[in-house]
Amino acid sequence: DQQVKQNSPSLSVQEGRISILNCDYTNSMFDYFLWYKKYPAEGPTFLISISSIKDKNEDGRFTVFLNKSAKHLSLHIVPSQPGDSAVYFCAASGGTGNQFYFGTGTSLTVIP
Amino acid sequence: ETGVTQSPTHLIKTRGQQVTLRCSSQSGHNTVSWYQQALGQGPQFIFQYYREEENGRGNFPPRFSGLQFPNYSSELNVNALELDDSALYLCASSSGPQETQYFGPGTRLLVL
């Protein structure tokens, strides 16, 4: 039962343009959401998080938007850079238990 | 400040064998979570250790067991290895059970 879903396995964007990565979740008890970036042969690197009391959090080029009614979050990267090419995972936690639930990832390619 | 480290980086075992993976948490962190990441999937939660006690477990059989030491480093033990146990095993540390998790580089296990 996949509680966090990333329906786009891959995304290609031109350098300098905006990258938008999407994530949907099913568990209404989730109250903390995170995005991680993963390069090959490395562990996931924390990028940005958002609590359910907010609908937007910004950190430099990265902005996460949360739509609780739609159970949807998105990560915006602007402007996109070739170094942003990686697999991006969204994760969620909350309710009972301490585990983080991860999506299956979206592979972003930024074309120079 | 040292990040999360894991050893070994790669491991090859045969079915039925046992394996121990190790993780050193980031300085100041008292919580370690273990994940299994199969090819093309997101990380799946195995269990979490907080102050040397198991503090939550995912849907993994009892042959997956763990330990946390007084210095908050941790071990993951898998007995009676099966072919499907071949995966990347990730360790993440955090400053508390529900805080942001920071990942190590992972141990890639191949079971033949």
Backbone of each chain as ProteinMPNN parsed JSONL, in Angstrom:
{"seq_chain_A": "DQQVKQNSPSLSVQEGRISILNCDYTNSMFDYFLWYKKYPAEGPTFLISISSIKDKNEDGRFTVFLNKSAKHLSLHIVPSQPGDSAVYFCAASGGTGNQFYFGTGTSLTVIP", "coords_chain_A": {"N_chain_A": [[0.851, -1.176, 0.0], [0.963, 1.912, -1.155], [1.55, 4.809, 0.326], [2.591, 7.237, -0.273], [2.995, 8.848, -3.258], [4.719, 9.245, -6.301], [4.056, 10.095, -9.328], [5.333, 10.635, -11.676], [7.934, 9.21, -13.234], [10.129, 10.35, -14.445], [11.624, 13.471, -15.513], [12.401, 16.089, -17.701], [14.138, 19.11, -18.1], [14.948, 22.326, -19.369], [17.991, 24.054, -18.75], [17.883, 26.796, -16.521], [15.155, 27.075, -16.624], [12.004, 26.434, -14.918], [11.682, 23.702, -12.679], [9.253, 21.377, -11.806], [8.266, 19.197, -9.44], [6.127, 16.621, -8.473], [4.012, 15.238, -5.892], [1.882, 12.973, -4.282], [-0.231, 12.067, -1.54], [-1.876, 9.712, 0.634], [-2.621, 9.418, 3.266], [-4.299, 11.102, 5.675], [-3.344, 11.75, 8.135], [-0.724, 12.462, 7.972], [1.694, 14.895, 8.757], [4.054, 16.116, 8.303], [6.389, 16.859, 5.869], [8.854, 16.08, 3.45], [11.518, 16.708, 1.135], [13.956, 14.924, -0.638], [17.108, 14.648, -2.259], [18.834, 12.545, -4.49], [21.884, 11.362, -5.574], [23.506, 9.053, -7.816], [25.001, 6.241, -6.228], [25.143, 7.48, -3.775], [23.765, 8.379, -0.553], [20.37, 9.55, 0.132], [19.981, 13.093, 0.17], [18.951, 15.584, 2.356], [16.698, 18.121, 1.393], [14.54, 20.079, 1.695], [11.823, 20.909, 3.866], [8.391, 20.777, 5.038], [5.881, 21.727, 7.293], [2.578, 20.694, 8.222], [1.156, 22.878, 9.045], [1.765, 24.928, 7.464], [1.6, 26.285, 4.103], [3.51, 26.758, 2.301], [7.013, 26.724, 1.797], [10.176, 28.121, 1.567], [13.481, 27.971, 0.287], [16.104, 29.391, -0.825], [16.664, 28.495, -4.115], [14.743, 26.595, -4.03], [11.405, 25.683, -3.475], [8.747, 24.486, -1.588], [5.429, 23.468, -1.908], [2.369, 22.946, -0.27], [-0.7, 21.365, -0.479], [-3.182, 20.687, 1.404], [-5.865, 19.912, 1.273], [-6.036, 18.674, -1.166], [-4.241, 16.719, -0.768], [-1.585, 16.908, -1.692], [1.713, 17.69, -2.671], [4.326, 19.794, -3.909], [7.5, 20.371, -5.419], [9.339, 23.098, -6.338], [11.887, 24.144, -8.429], [13.869, 26.771, -9.15], [16.08, 29.051, -10.707], [16.525, 26.114, -12.743], [19.401, 24.034, -12.638], [22.182, 22.32, -14.194], [23.483, 20.739, -12.255], [21.417, 20.021, -10.644], [20.385, 17.721, -11.558], [19.236, 14.654, -10.711], [17.786, 12.035, -8.648], [14.713, 12.643, -7.147], [13.095, 12.367, -4.094], [10.021, 12.378, -2.393], [8.847, 12.511, 0.965], [6.932, 11.535, 3.84], [5.552, 11.957, 7.108], [3.855, 11.201, 10.242], [0.942, 11.014, 12.404], [0.337, 7.846, 13.935], [3.272, 6.125, 14.971], [6.724, 6.39, 13.912], [7.831, 6.355, 11.46], [9.118, 7.357, 8.261], [7.515, 7.755, 5.213], [8.232, 7.013, 1.911], [8.103, 8.186, -1.471], [8.383, 6.787, -4.819], [10.203, 8.126, -6.278], [11.411, 10.666, -8.569], [13.169, 11.091, -11.475], [15.134, 13.69, -12.312], [16.299, 15.499, -15.049], [18.366, 18.034, -16.016], [18.853, 19.92, -18.731], [21.656, 21.257, -20.301]], "CA_chain_A": [[0.0, 0.0, 0.0], [1.861, 3.042, -1.316], [0.891, 5.973, 0.904], [3.168, 8.426, -0.888], [3.132, 8.489, -4.671], [5.28, 10.168, -7.272], [3.542, 9.449, -10.53], [6.2, 10.895, -12.825], [9.242, 8.601, -12.982], [11.22, 11.173, -14.952], [11.301, 14.827, -15.937], [13.523, 16.794, -18.328], [13.908, 20.555, -18.101], [16.083, 23.111, -19.854], [18.691, 24.879, -17.759], [17.332, 28.136, -16.35], [13.702, 27.039, -16.512], [11.502, 25.916, -13.649], [11.368, 22.274, -12.544], [8.169, 21.143, -10.849], [8.134, 17.784, -9.113], [4.867, 16.439, -7.76], [3.908, 14.134, -4.944], [0.554, 12.834, -3.687], [-0.264, 11.162, -0.403], [-3.232, 9.249, 0.92], [-2.884, 9.385, 4.705], [-4.616, 12.448, 6.165], [-2.643, 11.976, 9.403], [0.623, 12.975, 7.717], [1.768, 16.315, 9.106], [5.408, 16.625, 8.061], [6.734, 16.415, 4.527], [10.233, 16.412, 3.127], [12.073, 16.334, -0.163], [15.343, 14.506, -0.641], [17.748, 14.504, -3.571], [19.772, 11.419, -4.432], [22.783, 11.096, -6.688], [23.918, 7.643, -7.856], [26.039, 5.787, -5.299], [25.124, 8.268, -2.547], [22.505, 8.341, 0.16], [19.529, 10.736, -0.08], [20.375, 14.328, 0.853], [17.788, 16.396, 2.71], [16.607, 19.389, 0.673], [13.617, 21.053, 2.253], [10.675, 20.274, 4.506], [7.265, 21.644, 5.34], [4.933, 21.228, 8.267], [1.204, 20.824, 7.716], [0.563, 24.158, 9.432], [2.128, 25.903, 6.426], [1.321, 25.834, 2.746], [4.659, 27.077, 1.454], [8.295, 26.939, 2.458], [11.131, 28.491, 0.531], [14.889, 27.975, 0.685], [16.884, 29.66, -2.024], [16.008, 28.146, -5.379], [13.789, 25.503, -3.781], [10.171, 26.02, -2.777], [7.8, 23.377, -1.482], [4.041, 23.88, -1.726], [1.538, 21.879, 0.278], [-2.145, 21.532, -0.612], [-3.68, 19.621, 2.281], [-7.175, 19.427, 0.84], [-5.803, 17.774, -2.3], [-3.193, 15.783, -0.349], [-0.61, 17.058, -2.771], [2.784, 18.651, -2.5], [5.179, 19.938, -5.074], [8.79, 21.024, -5.238], [9.696, 23.947, -7.447], [13.302, 24.519, -8.479], [14.004, 27.822, -10.172], [16.204, 28.408, -11.998], [17.124, 24.785, -12.713], [20.808, 23.978, -13.029], [22.585, 20.936, -14.51], [23.809, 20.034, -11.011], [20.187, 19.563, -9.991], [20.037, 16.419, -12.14], [19.293, 13.649, -9.643], [16.467, 11.477, -8.323], [14.099, 13.368, -6.039], [12.106, 11.603, -3.342], [9.259, 13.033, -1.345], [8.624, 11.654, 2.12], [5.931, 12.072, 4.75], [5.424, 11.279, 8.403], [2.784, 11.732, 11.07], [0.038, 10.018, 12.949], [1.006, 6.883, 14.809], [4.537, 5.616, 14.442], [7.762, 7.381, 13.64], [8.487, 6.12, 10.195], [8.931, 8.224, 7.119], [7.072, 7.025, 4.025], [8.844, 7.608, 0.74], [7.626, 7.885, -2.805], [9.295, 5.976, -5.625], [11.222, 8.988, -6.858], [11.339, 11.245, -9.913], [14.509, 11.382, -11.978], [15.179, 14.992, -12.981], [17.458, 15.799, -15.896], [18.412, 19.429, -16.44], [19.625, 19.934, -19.978], [22.388, 22.54, -20.435]], "C_chain_A": [[0.902, 1.246, 0.0], [1.153, 4.294, -0.818], [1.422, 7.285, 0.35], [3.493, 8.058, -2.332], [3.759, 9.616, -5.472], [5.006, 9.548, -8.623], [4.389, 9.695, -11.775], [7.565, 10.298, -12.552], [10.393, 9.494, -13.444], [10.698, 12.512, -15.449], [12.563, 15.441, -16.545], [13.183, 18.268, -18.46], [15.153, 21.241, -18.647], [16.697, 23.923, -18.702], [18.085, 26.28, -17.719], [15.818, 28.165, -16.207], [13.3, 26.478, -15.147], [11.289, 24.397, -13.732], [10.278, 22.149, -11.486], [8.015, 19.641, -10.665], [6.933, 17.618, -8.197], [4.843, 15.188, -6.905], [2.488, 14.134, -4.372], [0.624, 11.859, -2.519], [-1.704, 10.824, -0.065], [-3.601, 9.364, 2.397], [-3.093, 10.804, 5.245], [-3.944, 12.759, 7.506], [-1.22, 12.504, 9.19], [0.664, 14.465, 8.018], [3.16, 16.913, 8.884], [5.893, 16.008, 6.764], [8.132, 16.905, 4.177], [10.534, 16.046, 1.671], [13.551, 16.014, 0.023], [15.813, 14.41, -2.08], [18.761, 13.377, -3.463], [20.561, 11.324, -5.722], [23.122, 9.608, -6.679], [25.049, 7.369, -6.864], [26.155, 6.671, -4.051], [23.794, 8.061, -1.838], [21.679, 9.581, -0.141], [20.019, 11.921, 0.762], [19.127, 15.166, 1.111], [17.839, 17.737, 1.983], [15.79, 20.419, 1.423], [12.437, 20.308, 2.862], [9.561, 21.286, 4.702], [6.351, 20.952, 6.334], [3.526, 21.483, 7.748], [0.531, 22.132, 8.141], [0.884, 25.248, 8.414], [1.66, 25.397, 5.072], [2.474, 26.132, 1.791], [5.898, 27.23, 2.321], [9.344, 27.122, 1.383], [12.547, 28.471, 1.097], [15.717, 28.148, -0.579], [16.106, 29.347, -3.291], [14.885, 27.127, -5.207], [12.583, 26.007, -2.974], [9.276, 24.791, -2.75], [6.422, 23.963, -1.189], [3.245, 22.682, -1.226], [0.068, 22.255, 0.132], [-2.8, 20.395, 0.164], [-5.008, 19.068, 1.8], [-7.03, 18.446, -0.318], [-4.811, 16.668, -1.954], [-2.086, 15.746, -1.403], [0.479, 18.029, -2.347], [3.656, 18.674, -3.738], [6.459, 20.66, -4.669], [9.09, 21.81, -6.503], [11.173, 24.306, -7.335], [13.437, 25.566, -9.579], [15.145, 28.759, -9.803], [16.872, 27.035, -11.875], [18.553, 24.845, -13.243], [21.19, 22.526, -13.334], [22.925, 20.11, -13.277], [22.6, 19.562, -10.242], [19.749, 18.202, -10.523], [20.297, 15.328, -11.111], [17.912, 13.008, -9.54], [15.948, 12.19, -7.081], [13.001, 12.512, -5.407], [11.327, 12.549, -2.44], [8.99, 12.023, -0.244], [7.635, 12.332, 3.05], [5.94, 11.279, 6.043], [4.27, 11.901, 9.171], [1.869, 10.644, 11.547], [0.77, 9.093, 13.888], [2.309, 6.419, 14.163], [5.488, 6.737, 14.072], [8.372, 7.224, 12.263], [8.173, 7.199, 9.177], [8.539, 7.338, 5.942], [7.592, 7.759, 2.801], [8.081, 7.256, -0.523], [8.686, 7.116, -3.575], [10.321, 6.813, -6.379], [10.893, 9.486, -8.259], [12.753, 11.609, -10.332], [14.463, 12.666, -12.801], [16.455, 15.113, -13.793], [17.352, 17.245, -16.332], [19.382, 19.519, -17.604], [20.321, 21.275, -20.15], [22.028, 23.275, -21.724]], "O_chain_A": [[1.517, 1.586, 1.011], [0.243, 4.79, -1.482], [0.78, 8.326, 0.487], [4.185, 7.073, -2.591], [3.384, 10.781, -5.342], [5.659, 8.581, -9.014], [4.192, 9.048, -12.804], [8.299, 10.823, -11.715], [11.499, 9.414, -12.909], [9.518, 12.673, -15.761], [13.652, 15.33, -15.982], [12.084, 18.63, -18.877], [16.274, 20.789, -18.415], [15.996, 24.404, -17.812], [17.809, 26.874, -18.761], [15.253, 29.149, -15.73], [14.147, 26.1, -14.337], [10.782, 23.882, -14.729], [10.368, 22.739, -10.41], [7.68, 18.912, -11.599], [6.75, 18.389, -7.255], [5.555, 14.217, -7.161], [1.961, 15.189, -4.018], [1.441, 10.939, -2.515], [-2.631, 11.549, -0.426], [-4.785, 9.403, 2.735], [-2.16, 11.607, 5.265], [-3.972, 13.902, 7.962], [-0.582, 12.948, 10.144], [-0.215, 15.215, 7.593], [3.412, 18.066, 9.232], [5.822, 14.794, 6.574], [8.536, 18.003, 4.56], [9.882, 15.189, 1.076], [14.286, 16.71, 0.723], [15.036, 14.132, -2.994], [19.467, 13.265, -2.461], [19.999, 11.219, -6.812], [23.032, 8.966, -5.633], [25.948, 8.193, -6.697], [27.164, 6.613, -3.347], [22.818, 7.622, -2.445], [22.224, 10.575, -0.621], [20.417, 11.758, 1.915], [18.343, 15.425, 0.198], [18.873, 18.404, 1.955], [16.281, 21.499, 1.749], [12.094, 19.209, 2.425], [9.76, 22.492, 4.551], [6.082, 19.755, 6.232], [3.309, 22.38, 6.934], [-0.548, 22.458, 7.647], [0.346, 26.353, 8.486], [1.36, 24.214, 4.915], [2.412, 25.794, 0.609], [5.85, 27.784, 3.419], [9.393, 26.37, 0.41], [12.786, 28.894, 2.228], [15.993, 27.191, -1.302], [15.017, 29.878, -3.508], [14.159, 26.838, -6.158], [12.729, 26.662, -1.942], [9.076, 24.136, -3.773], [6.27, 24.838, -0.336], [3.422, 21.557, -1.695], [-0.356, 23.326, 0.564], [-2.954, 19.285, -0.347], [-5.25, 17.866, 1.91], [-7.808, 17.499, -0.437], [-4.571, 15.775, -2.767], [-1.72, 14.69, -1.92], [0.201, 19.063, -1.74], [3.717, 17.712, -4.504], [6.49, 21.441, -3.718], [9.096, 21.258, -7.604], [11.644, 24.72, -6.276], [13.169, 25.309, -10.753], [15.181, 29.232, -8.667], [17.7, 26.828, -10.988], [18.866, 25.6, -14.163], [20.586, 21.602, -12.791], [22.68, 18.904, -13.255], [22.727, 18.788, -9.293], [18.826, 17.597, -9.978], [21.434, 15.107, -10.695], [16.985, 13.389, -10.254], [16.661, 12.323, -6.086], [12.108, 12.006, -6.088], [11.911, 13.421, -1.797], [8.915, 10.82, -0.497], [7.512, 13.557, 3.05], [6.285, 10.098, 6.072], [3.769, 12.969, 8.819], [1.997, 9.487, 11.148], [1.714, 9.502, 14.564], [2.412, 6.34, 12.939], [5.087, 7.893, 13.938], [9.344, 7.906, 11.939], [7.13, 7.853, 9.219], [9.155, 6.299, 5.705], [7.417, 8.971, 2.668], [7.492, 6.181, -0.637], [9.76, 6.827, -3.047], [11.205, 6.271, -7.042], [10.196, 8.824, -9.028], [13.45, 12.344, -9.632], [13.831, 12.718, -13.856], [17.552, 14.863, -13.294], [16.364, 17.642, -16.949], [20.572, 19.23, -17.473], [19.667, 22.318, -20.146], [22.551, 24.358, -21.984]]}, "seq_chain_B": "ETGVTQSPTHLIKTRGQQVTLRCSSQSGHNTVSWYQQALGQGPQFIFQYYREEENGRGNFPPRFSGLQFPNYSSELNVNALELDDSALYLCASSSGPQETQYFGPGTRLLVL", "coords_chain_B": {"N_chain_B": [[31.945, 18.673, 12.01], [30.852, 15.403, 11.815], [29.245, 13.497, 9.303], [26.66, 11.033, 8.662], [27.856, 7.777, 8.641], [28.439, 4.65, 6.987], [29.125, 1.14, 7.015], [29.901, -2.091, 5.617], [30.638, -0.679, 2.3], [29.909, -2.162, 0.136], [28.666, -5.511, -0.279], [28.732, -9.006, -0.675], [26.799, -11.856, -0.382], [25.678, -15.244, 0.227], [22.635, -17.124, -0.19], [20.897, -17.88, 2.833], [22.937, -17.192, 4.512], [24.177, -14.927, 7.097], [24.156, -11.417, 7.849], [25.77, -8.421, 8.938], [25.3, -5.021, 9.182], [26.658, -1.759, 9.562], [26.353, 1.437, 11.213], [27.189, 4.756, 11.819], [26.012, 7.409, 13.653], [25.191, 10.875, 13.027], [26.943, 13.492, 14.676], [25.567, 14.443, 17.783], [23.097, 13.366, 17.315], [20.487, 11.169, 18.382], [18.948, 9.196, 17.417], [18.378, 6.519, 15.208], [17.434, 5.357, 12.063], [16.598, 2.673, 9.91], [16.529, 1.736, 6.492], [15.381, -0.074, 3.617], [16.189, -0.093, 0.264], [15.032, -1.104, -2.67], [15.774, -1.776, -6.133], [14.706, 0.837, -8.215], [12.743, 1.623, -6.492], [11.383, 3.534, -3.702], [12.939, 4.293, -0.511], [12.231, 1.885, 2.008], [10.897, 1.647, 5.188], [12.54, -0.008, 7.81], [13.17, -0.303, 10.647], [13.379, 1.718, 13.648], [15.683, 3.095, 15.993], [15.866, 4.497, 19.157], [17.571, 6.044, 21.622], [18.775, 3.599, 22.331], [16.692, 1.754, 22.243], [14.29, -0.169, 20.395], [12.091, 1.647, 18.4], [9.79, 1.601, 16.818], [8.67, -0.133, 13.937], [8.767, -1.338, 10.644], [7.161, -3.199, 7.98], [8.682, -5.757, 8.103], [10.184, -9.011, 8.383], [10.97, -10.922, 11.429], [13.592, -11.814, 11.115], [15.066, -9.683, 10.438], [16.896, -7.692, 12.421], [18.02, -5.419, 15.0], [20.276, -3.115, 16.636], [21.227, -0.641, 18.983], [23.869, 1.306, 20.163], [25.46, 2.706, 23.176], [26.782, 5.002, 22.245], [25.159, 5.766, 20.265], [25.563, 4.724, 17.752], [24.702, 2.154, 15.358], [23.559, -1.156, 14.494], [22.45, -3.281, 11.853], [21.097, -6.4, 11.518], [20.713, -9.202, 9.488], [19.291, -12.283, 9.205], [19.408, -15.613, 7.76], [19.545, -15.073, 4.897], [17.82, -14.067, 1.946], [17.251, -14.158, -1.624], [15.757, -11.917, -2.362], [16.518, -10.048, -0.543], [18.512, -8.585, -1.55], [19.608, -5.389, -2.009], [19.838, -1.791, -1.528], [20.89, -0.705, 1.548], [19.979, 1.688, 3.777], [20.946, 3.958, 6.271], [19.742, 6.314, 8.567], [20.164, 9.203, 10.551], [18.868, 11.184, 13.272], [17.845, 13.996, 15.307], [15.865, 13.348, 16.967], [12.997, 11.145, 17.338], [11.007, 11.971, 15.47], [12.136, 13.86, 13.934], [13.872, 15.578, 11.228], [15.524, 13.404, 9.012], [18.806, 12.353, 8.338], [20.755, 10.95, 5.892], [23.074, 8.221, 5.474], [25.602, 6.987, 3.146], [24.861, 4.454, 2.402], [24.732, 0.822, 2.197], [25.399, -1.527, -0.182], [23.933, -4.517, -0.749], [24.311, -7.705, -2.06], [22.734, -10.69, -2.676], [23.421, -13.944, -3.445]], "CA_chain_B": [[30.82, 17.769, 12.329], [30.877, 14.247, 10.93], [27.933, 13.043, 8.872], [26.329, 9.63, 8.887], [28.708, 6.862, 7.888], [27.985, 3.255, 6.97], [30.103, 0.16, 6.527], [30.765, -1.779, 4.473], [29.945, -0.008, 1.197], [29.345, -3.234, -0.686], [28.761, -6.818, 0.361], [28.13, -10.113, -1.412], [26.54, -13.011, 0.476], [24.858, -16.282, -0.405], [21.377, -17.431, 0.505], [21.007, -18.587, 4.1], [23.947, -16.579, 5.373], [23.782, -13.815, 7.955], [24.952, -10.231, 7.566], [25.67, -7.297, 9.878], [25.638, -3.727, 8.609], [26.936, -0.813, 10.638], [26.021, 2.831, 10.954], [27.546, 5.742, 12.842], [25.106, 8.54, 13.51], [25.759, 12.211, 13.009], [27.186, 14.036, 16.003], [24.422, 15.098, 18.403], [21.855, 12.65, 17.012], [20.263, 10.027, 19.258], [17.964, 8.32, 16.771], [18.818, 5.928, 13.947], [16.408, 4.606, 11.326], [17.13, 1.851, 8.821], [15.648, 1.588, 5.339], [15.793, -0.918, 2.503], [15.776, 0.473, -1.017], [15.172, -1.996, -3.817], [15.982, -1.059, -7.394], [13.527, 1.488, -8.775], [11.765, 1.916, -5.438], [11.813, 4.435, -2.653], [13.343, 3.617, 0.732], [11.183, 1.282, 2.832], [11.287, 1.689, 6.601], [12.711, -1.3, 8.48], [12.907, 0.022, 12.055], [14.043, 2.883, 14.21], [16.192, 2.976, 17.347], [15.933, 5.768, 19.886], [18.169, 5.834, 22.944], [19.104, 2.168, 22.479], [15.51, 0.897, 22.227], [13.533, -0.13, 19.149], [11.046, 2.663, 18.553], [8.946, 1.548, 15.63], [9.115, -1.156, 13.012], [7.989, -1.47, 9.421], [6.65, -4.524, 7.643], [9.801, -6.654, 7.819], [10.113, -10.175, 9.281], [11.863, -10.889, 12.603], [15.005, -12.095, 10.811], [15.713, -8.366, 10.415], [16.976, -7.211, 13.804], [18.961, -4.317, 15.13], [20.88, -2.791, 17.924], [21.832, 0.681, 19.061], [24.866, 1.334, 21.232], [25.415, 3.949, 23.978], [27.238, 6.174, 21.477], [24.092, 5.941, 19.284], [25.774, 3.985, 16.507], [23.692, 1.109, 15.244], [23.765, -2.294, 13.598], [21.314, -4.0, 11.28], [21.424, -7.793, 11.295], [19.731, -9.96, 8.721], [19.574, -13.72, 9.239], [18.792, -16.453, 6.721], [19.393, -14.188, 3.745], [17.078, -14.506, 0.759], [17.633, -13.407, -2.818], [15.035, -10.631, -2.37], [17.146, -9.104, 0.387], [19.46, -7.783, -2.322], [19.095, -4.018, -2.025], [20.651, -0.78, -0.857], [20.433, -0.492, 2.922], [20.276, 3.054, 4.184], [20.81, 4.334, 7.67], [19.523, 7.754, 8.72], [20.125, 9.623, 11.939], [18.105, 12.396, 13.527], [17.968, 14.489, 16.682], [14.737, 12.81, 17.702], [12.253, 10.171, 16.531], [10.185, 12.522, 14.394], [12.874, 14.967, 13.34], [14.426, 15.357, 9.895], [16.504, 12.333, 8.994], [19.962, 12.58, 7.481], [21.137, 9.623, 5.449], [24.416, 7.816, 5.101], [25.735, 6.633, 1.731], [24.25, 3.158, 2.146], [25.476, -0.418, 1.952], [24.734, -2.301, -1.239], [24.014, -5.946, -0.455], [23.911, -8.624, -3.117], [22.587, -12.063, -2.192], [23.466, -14.876, -4.585]], "C_chain_B": [[30.808, 16.631, 11.315], [29.46, 13.84, 10.585], [27.725, 11.583, 9.204], [27.251, 8.76, 8.023], [28.179, 5.44, 8.013], [29.107, 2.354, 6.476], [29.478, -1.228, 6.531], [29.982, -1.054, 3.375], [29.249, -1.024, 0.297], [29.571, -4.567, 0.012], [28.096, -7.854, -0.544], [28.006, -11.302, -0.471], [25.772, -14.046, -0.332], [23.622, -16.548, 0.446], [21.623, -18.229, 1.781], [22.039, -17.998, 5.046], [23.352, -15.447, 6.197], [24.684, -12.626, 7.65], [24.721, -9.184, 8.654], [26.143, -6.033, 9.187], [25.76, -2.716, 9.729], [26.704, 0.627, 10.222], [26.498, 3.678, 12.135], [26.712, 6.989, 12.63], [25.867, 9.853, 13.501], [25.901, 12.703, 14.448], [25.946, 14.759, 16.534], [23.09, 14.413, 18.145], [21.719, 11.419, 17.886], [19.334, 8.979, 18.659], [18.521, 7.827, 15.448], [17.667, 5.138, 13.337], [17.079, 3.86, 10.182], [16.067, 1.684, 7.741], [16.257, 0.588, 4.357], [15.298, -0.268, 1.217], [16.079, -0.52, -2.13], [15.287, -1.157, -5.083], [14.679, -0.46, -7.915], [12.455, 1.84, -7.77], [12.285, 3.0, -4.509], [12.256, 3.653, -1.431], [12.136, 3.109, 1.504], [11.699, 1.165, 4.263], [11.385, 0.286, 7.178], [12.405, -1.146, 9.958], [13.708, 1.242, 12.457], [14.526, 2.566, 15.618], [16.348, 4.363, 17.945], [16.441, 5.464, 21.283], [18.26, 4.346, 23.277], [17.9, 1.23, 22.505], [14.859, 0.956, 20.841], [12.309, 0.75, 19.351], [10.163, 2.728, 17.306], [9.538, 0.579, 14.627], [8.194, -1.178, 11.807], [7.618, -2.918, 9.175], [7.784, -5.448, 7.191], [9.776, -7.799, 8.826], [11.135, -10.084, 10.4], [13.317, -11.205, 12.291], [15.787, -10.805, 10.544], [15.716, -7.858, 11.864], [18.046, -6.136, 13.897], [19.414, -4.106, 16.542], [21.321, -1.336, 17.86], [22.721, 0.72, 20.287], [24.806, 2.656, 21.994], [25.91, 5.18, 23.233], [26.29, 6.465, 20.297], [24.41, 5.364, 17.908], [24.844, 2.778, 16.503], [24.148, -0.001, 14.308], [22.432, -2.805, 13.08], [21.798, -5.412, 10.997], [20.313, -8.452, 10.488], [20.167, -11.415, 8.717], [18.911, -14.416, 8.065], [18.513, -15.651, 5.46], [18.665, -14.856, 2.596], [17.496, -13.629, -0.425], [17.014, -12.008, -2.831], [15.586, -9.617, -1.381], [18.202, -8.255, -0.315], [18.886, -6.38, -2.497], [20.171, -3.08, -1.494], [20.065, -0.575, 0.536], [20.935, 0.857, 3.404], [20.04, 3.238, 5.671], [20.611, 5.847, 7.703], [19.531, 8.097, 10.198], [19.374, 10.94, 12.069], [18.245, 12.772, 14.996], [16.8, 14.048, 17.553], [13.928, 11.935, 16.777], [11.471, 10.758, 15.359], [10.841, 13.718, 13.718], [13.401, 14.59, 11.961], [15.547, 14.335, 9.955], [17.579, 12.629, 7.96], [20.599, 11.225, 7.176], [22.636, 9.454, 5.255], [24.433, 7.4, 3.64], [25.145, 5.272, 1.38], [25.245, 2.029, 2.003], [24.708, -1.194, 0.892], [24.999, -3.776, -0.985], [23.515, -6.745, -1.649], [23.868, -10.025, -2.538], [22.49, -12.992, -3.4], [22.935, -16.25, -4.213]], "O_chain_B": [[30.76, 16.864, 10.108], [28.577, 13.833, 11.442], [28.51, 10.974, 9.932], [27.397, 8.992, 6.823], [27.555, 5.077, 9.01], [29.922, 2.743, 5.64], [28.616, -1.514, 7.361], [28.778, -0.841, 3.519], [28.161, -0.783, -0.226], [30.518, -4.74, 0.779], [27.03, -7.607, -1.107], [28.982, -11.71, 0.159], [25.281, -13.766, -1.425], [23.58, -16.236, 1.636], [22.453, -19.138, 1.807], [22.016, -18.273, 6.246], [22.196, -15.062, 6.024], [25.833, -12.798, 7.243], [23.629, -9.074, 9.214], [27.258, -5.981, 8.667], [25.049, -2.801, 10.73], [26.837, 0.99, 9.053], [26.243, 3.353, 13.295], [26.71, 7.561, 11.54], [27.025, 9.929, 13.912], [25.092, 12.377, 15.317], [25.348, 15.58, 15.837], [22.065, 14.823, 18.688], [22.693, 10.702, 18.115], [18.979, 8.0, 19.315], [19.066, 8.602, 14.662], [17.011, 4.349, 14.016], [18.017, 4.365, 9.565], [14.882, 1.516, 8.026], [17.475, 0.428, 4.279], [14.12, 0.069, 1.1], [17.237, -0.744, -2.484], [14.94, 0.024, -5.096], [13.673, -1.157, -8.043], [11.377, 2.304, -8.142], [13.468, 3.34, -4.524], [11.972, 2.46, -1.33], [11.136, 3.814, 1.641], [12.791, 0.651, 4.508], [10.456, -0.513, 7.063], [11.486, -1.784, 10.473], [14.575, 1.727, 11.73], [13.853, 1.847, 16.358], [16.888, 5.275, 17.32], [15.815, 4.716, 22.035], [17.873, 3.906, 24.359], [18.057, 0.036, 22.76], [14.873, 2.0, 20.19], [11.587, 0.619, 20.339], [9.841, 3.812, 16.818], [10.757, 0.48, 14.485], [6.977, -1.049, 11.944], [7.748, -3.762, 10.061], [7.831, -5.866, 6.035], [9.398, -7.605, 9.981], [12.059, -9.272, 10.339], [14.196, -10.905, 13.098], [17.014, -10.826, 10.437], [14.658, -7.626, 12.451], [18.865, -5.967, 12.994], [19.014, -4.789, 17.485], [21.74, -0.855, 16.807], [22.346, 0.209, 21.343], [24.186, 3.614, 21.533], [25.502, 6.296, 23.556], [26.585, 7.303, 19.445], [23.606, 5.502, 16.986], [24.268, 2.428, 17.533], [25.007, 0.197, 13.449], [21.419, -2.767, 13.779], [22.802, -5.599, 10.309], [19.129, -8.279, 10.775], [21.27, -11.743, 8.281], [17.981, -13.891, 7.453], [17.37, -15.565, 5.011], [18.86, -16.037, 2.308], [18.015, -12.525, -0.257], [17.649, -11.04, -3.25], [15.171, -8.458, -1.379], [18.726, -7.308, 0.271], [17.808, -6.209, -3.066], [21.249, -3.502, -1.075], [18.873, -0.302, 0.678], [22.135, 1.128, 3.435], [19.069, 2.74, 6.24], [21.249, 6.575, 6.942], [18.967, 7.365, 11.011], [19.259, 11.707, 11.114], [18.702, 11.976, 15.818], [16.761, 14.348, 18.746], [14.132, 11.962, 15.564], [11.295, 10.082, 14.346], [10.185, 14.489, 13.019], [13.377, 13.421, 11.577], [16.408, 14.389, 10.832], [17.294, 13.093, 6.856], [20.934, 10.46, 8.08], [23.358, 10.393, 4.923], [23.404, 7.449, 2.966], [24.948, 4.963, 0.205], [26.427, 2.239, 1.728], [23.521, -1.48, 1.049], [26.145, -4.226, -1.003], [22.433, -6.49, -2.178], [24.854, -10.498, -1.972], [21.611, -12.852, -4.251], [22.903, -17.148, -5.055]]}, "name": "protein", "num_of_chains": 2, "seq": "DQQVKQNSPSLSVQEGRISILNCDYTNSMFDYFLWYKKYPAEGPTFLISISSIKDKNEDGRFTVFLNKSAKHLSLHIVPSQPGDSAVYFCAASGGTGNQFYFGTGTSLTVIPETGVTQSPTHLIKTRGQQVTLRCSSQSGHNTVSWYQQALGQGPQFIFQYYREEENGRGNFPPRFSGLQFPNYSSELNVNALELDDSALYLCASSSGPQETQYFGPGTRLLVL"}
